[in-house]
Amino acid sequence: MTWNPEQYHRHREARSAPVRDLMAMIPALPYRDVVDLGCGTGEHTRALAERFRDAQVLGLDSSTEMLAQADASGLPGLRFGRGDILDLAGDYDLMFSNAALQWLPDHPALLARLWERLRPGGVLAVQVPANHDHDSHRLLTETANEFAAELGGFTRFGTAHGASPVLTPAQYAEVLDELGGVEIVALSRVYPVVLPGAEGLLDWTRGTALVPYLSRLGERDGERFVAAYLDRLRSRWPGERVYYAFTRVLFTARKPG
Ligand SMILES: C[S@@+](CC[C@H](N)C(=O)[O-])C[C@H]1O[C@@H](n2cnc3c(N)ncnc32)[C@H](O)[C@@H]1O
């Protein structure tokens, strides 16, 4: 997938509230090795390195485009690396991930895998968007179905109706308990974003949800796809203001030890 850092950061302010909440949920412990999974352009990885000055902090991402903007300067413990979250190596005592794990399937299996890389006493802290039931996503899946031939039948979550891998807070809590986690906190919160009409909503999704579709389409089909999606958004939100009730799930847990 080809990410566009400029497009993603057009809504930086709206996307910063949930990560502030996630940061506040991290217990103040003397972490030695920290990893930011799906770090993107690395601002939150830097914030972690500034907060945990004695730690070695790794920002891991699979996107060359995003990593090209990551800045490790002035912080000796901070580094960035290209790789897949599924191939994570090493052991960590803080595993952090903001708005990235929703791109990976089967979260019970994924968390079990990450848990193995967490040292005893370590903390896992995750935020994922849980917005898949929102009309903006339903209409995106509808558009993908219309373009099934061009997309080779691809939809974001691999099924015709687009089921999401993201679980409820209660389900995450149960998975973490099964793994032996303690001090489990799991919650969901609405972070509203007010956008200027259907075009504003399109601009928001361009930075994230549209990425896997546009990455698979050529320029012409991509433009047709965007126009067909925008038509649907305009029918659903004909006015000049869209109140986008964006739901996210946040959770933290500690491994005993
Ligand atoms: C929405 S961005 C979030 C970036 C950053 N964490 C933030 O909060 O600004 C999602 C990031 O996850 C990365 N990503 C998605 N799947 C990945 C995978 N399997 N392995 C590594 N990175 C992945 C993407 O490349 C992208 O940079």
PDBQT file of the ligand as one rigid body, heavy atoms in Angstrom, charges set to zero:
ROOT
HETATM    1  C1  LIG A 301      -2.936   5.376  10.115  1.00  0.00    +0.000 C 
HETATM    2  S1  LIG A 301      -1.196   5.213  10.084  1.00  0.00    +0.000 S 
HETATM    3  C2  LIG A 301      -0.796   5.590  11.789  1.00  0.00    +0.000 C 
HETATM    4  C3  LIG A 301       0.619   6.030  11.963  1.00  0.00    +0.000 C 
HETATM    5  C4  LIG A 301       1.032   6.443  13.380  1.00  0.00    +0.000 C 
HETATM    6  N1  LIG A 301       0.992   5.325  14.314  1.00  0.00    +0.000 N 
HETATM    7  C5  LIG A 301       0.172   7.583  13.876  1.00  0.00    +0.000 C 
HETATM    8  O1  LIG A 301      -0.562   7.402  14.846  1.00  0.00    +0.000 OA
HETATM    9  O2  LIG A 301       0.260   8.685  13.299  1.00  0.00    +0.000 OA
HETATM   10  C6  LIG A 301      -1.007   3.454  10.009  1.00  0.00    +0.000 C 
HETATM   11  C7  LIG A 301       0.419   3.014   9.808  1.00  0.00    +0.000 C 
HETATM   12  O3  LIG A 301       0.467   1.597   9.992  1.00  0.00    +0.000 OA
HETATM   13  C8  LIG A 301       1.423   1.087   9.083  1.00  0.00    +0.000 C 
HETATM   14  N2  LIG A 301       1.158  -0.349   8.901  1.00  0.00    +0.000 N 
HETATM   15  C9  LIG A 301       0.019  -0.937   8.467  1.00  0.00    +0.000 A 
HETATM   16  N3  LIG A 301       0.162  -2.272   8.448  1.00  0.00    +0.000 NA
HETATM   17  C10 LIG A 301       1.424  -2.536   8.865  1.00  0.00    +0.000 A 
HETATM   18  C11 LIG A 301       2.169  -3.741   9.066  1.00  0.00    +0.000 A 
HETATM   19  N4  LIG A 301       1.624  -4.936   8.840  1.00  0.00    +0.000 N 
HETATM   20  N5  LIG A 301       3.442  -3.643   9.506  1.00  0.00    +0.000 NA
HETATM   21  C12 LIG A 301       4.007  -2.428   9.762  1.00  0.00    +0.000 A 
HETATM   22  N6  LIG A 301       3.341  -1.261   9.595  1.00  0.00    +0.000 NA
HETATM   23  C13 LIG A 301       2.072  -1.310   9.150  1.00  0.00    +0.000 A 
HETATM   24  C14 LIG A 301       1.217   1.913   7.823  1.00  0.00    +0.000 C 
HETATM   25  O4  LIG A 301       2.337   1.843   6.966  1.00  0.00    +0.000 OA
HETATM   26  C15 LIG A 301       0.961   3.297   8.399  1.00  0.00    +0.000 C 
HETATM   27  O5  LIG A 301       2.135   4.055   8.507  1.00  0.00    +0.000 OA
ENDROOT
TORSDOF 0
